[in-house]
């Protein structure tokens, strides 16, 4: 048995079971899927903001190219139409995540997901920052309804949903109504006591925490946990490490991005949303507070074609591969690869447990992340702050994510060229492997 075969079997024996368990663990998958489900709302808002500043602002890149300010003198006034969109998306993200995490857990436990999600929202506001009374009027801060409240939202949803579901499946604490009662009423009464106990629990927690932190759980958690986690995570080392882990898991046949999604989202979501809020306020991504995030580095410069920057692999196959199977697969996978769908490549070539392609698959995103990092930290291009649909063709991600910076488009094309060059010698090596196999 060769060293590579021994290595592959060892990794499969040790890491695969761990990764599979993490990927299927109820609470981790609930958090991961909550962020996935909320992403379209954030993306829609980002696209609207992009329209606001790219088309409706006289100095936007589309408005400048088409000279829209000359055609429509009052164009900028139309920005007021779309400005409030943030209030219905980013600024209430904590509320959305609270509901979605609890709902996902209830679905896994086969309990009432809707009422579980609503109960968690209620619990979230029980422990929320107290009202401030000014001139006889009570005001509730919005500070922790958005990105800054995400960590508490996740904690509350996990606890509330666990208590709710465990009680809801206990017949001793559920109320069964007669068959004549309308279904909606019967449904509500069935979990009335579980809801009651959840609200009592969080009321007690809130009372005890008020003795420690008068400003509430959100202020305490944000100061002690979320802010340090965000500050530690929004750097190139976190991006590179998570990228290496995600791509290495793909090599083992495990969906790496999904496996690390819960950790990744907990670290970067607040920073991404604060960047988007900054851009909405200033009309530019220059000066965004967190230039180094997962989306701003990995997705923008190191993910073309999907994980492993496999669009570069497909180009390398077209250039240098003499293997019929590789070329046929590349032809079929190229169009999906343009839109960052690369399962045909990962499982069709395959890349999974392929000793020739393992190294470039893991190395290429690492190199391209560093290229993007250098250009952003040297302030040659602005940070990527707009959320761009994940199916956007590779180099356009950086272009659109910066609001239309042309040098960012060049950097994206440069990363694609570099990835092709990295894959080329391995594709050539695969030709030789195929020749040896044919001789045998």
C-alpha positions, 0 to 999 in steps of 0.5 A, a space after each residue: 500500500 502506497 503512502 498516499 493510500 495509507 494517508 487517504 484511509 487514515 483521514 477517512 477513518 478519523 476525520 470523516 466520522 467526526 465531520 459527518 457528525 458535526 454536519 448532521 448535529 441538530 443544533 449546528 445544522 439549525 443555526 447553519 440553515 437559519 443563516 442560509 434561509 435568511 440570506 435571500 432577504 439580506 441579498 435582496 436588500 443588498 441588491 436594492 442598495 446597489 441600485 440606489 448607489 449605482 444607478 440612482 446616485 449621480 456618481 454611481 458607476 452605472 449612472 456615470 457611464 450612462 450619464 443618467 444625471 443629465 437625463 434625469 436631473 432629480 435622479 438622486 431624490 429617488 434614493 429616498 424610496 429605497 433607503 428604508 429597506 435596511 429596516 426590513 432586513 439587516 436591522 432586524 436580523 436577530 429577530 429573523 434568526 431567533 425564529 428560524 433557529 427555533 423553527 429548524 430545531 422544532 422541525 427536527 424534533 417533529 414538534 410545532 415549528 411555527 409556535 416554537 419559533 414565535 415562542 423564541 421571539 417572545 423569549 428574545 424580547 423578555 431578555 432584551 435590553 430594557 425600555 428607556 423612559 424619556 419624558 414619560 415615553 418608553 423607547 426600545 433601543 434597536 441596537 440589538 435587533 440587528 447584527 449586534 444581537 445575533 449571538 444572543 438570538 442564537 443562544 435564546 433560540 437554542 434554549 427556548 426551542 429545546 425546552 419547548 420541544 421537550 415539554 411539547 412531547 410530554 403528554 402530561 404538560 400538553 392540553 388536548 381539546 375536544 374534536 369539535 374545537 377548531 384546529 387552530 384553537 386546538 393547536 394553540 392550546 396543545 402547547 400552551 403550557 410549554 409556552 408558559 414555562 418557556 416564558 417563565 424561565 426566561 423571565 427568571 433568567 432576565 431578573 437574575 441577569 439584571 442584577 449583574 448587567 442592568 442593560 440586559 443580556 444583549 449588552 453583557 454577551 456582546 461585550 464579553 463574547 460577540 465583540 471579541 469573537 468578531 474582532 478575533 475572526 475578521 482577519 486573514 488568518 481566520 479566513 484562511 484557516 476556515 477555507 483550508 478546513 472547508 476545502 479539505 473536507 470536500 476532498 474527503 467527500 464531505 460538504 466542507 462549506 456546510 460543515 463550517 457554516 455555523 462557525 463561519 456565520 457566527 464570526 462574520 455575519 455581524 461584520 458583513 451586515 455592518 459593512 452593508 449598513 456603512 455602505 448604505 449610509 455613505 454610498 461607497 464601500 471605501 472605509 467599510 469597518 471590516 474589510 477582511 471577512 469571509 465574503 470579502 476575501 474567500 467568496 470574492 477572490 477564491 471561490 470561482 467555479 465553487 469550492 477549490 476555485 475549480 473554474 481555474 481547473 476547468 480552464 487548465 483542462 481545456 488548455 493542457 489535458 489529453 485525457 478524454 474523460 477529463 475533457 468531456 467532464 470539463 465540457 459538461 461542467 463548464 456552464 454550471 462552473 461559471 455559476 459556481 456549481 461544481 459538484 459535477 467536477 468534485 464527484 465527476 473527475 473526481 476531486 474527492 480522494 484524488 491524490 493528484 488534485 488534492 493539493 491544488 484544490 486546497 492550495 489555490 483558494 489559499 493563494 487567491 485569498 492572499 492576493 485579494 487580501 494584499 489588494 484590499 489592505 494596500 487600499 488599491 481596491 475598496 472592501 467588498 461590502 455588497 452581498 452578491 448572489 453566490 451564483 454570480 460568475 467569478 470575477 464579477 463578484 469583486 466588481 459588483 461587491 465593491 459597487 463597480 470598481 474596475 480594478 477589482 474586476 481586474 483582480 478577479 481576472 488575475 485570481 482566475 489566471 493564477 488559479 489556472 496556472 496552479 492547476 496546470 502542472 497537476 492536470 499535466 501530471 494527471 495525463 501521465 497517470 492516465 498513460 501509466 494506467 492505460 499501459 497496465 
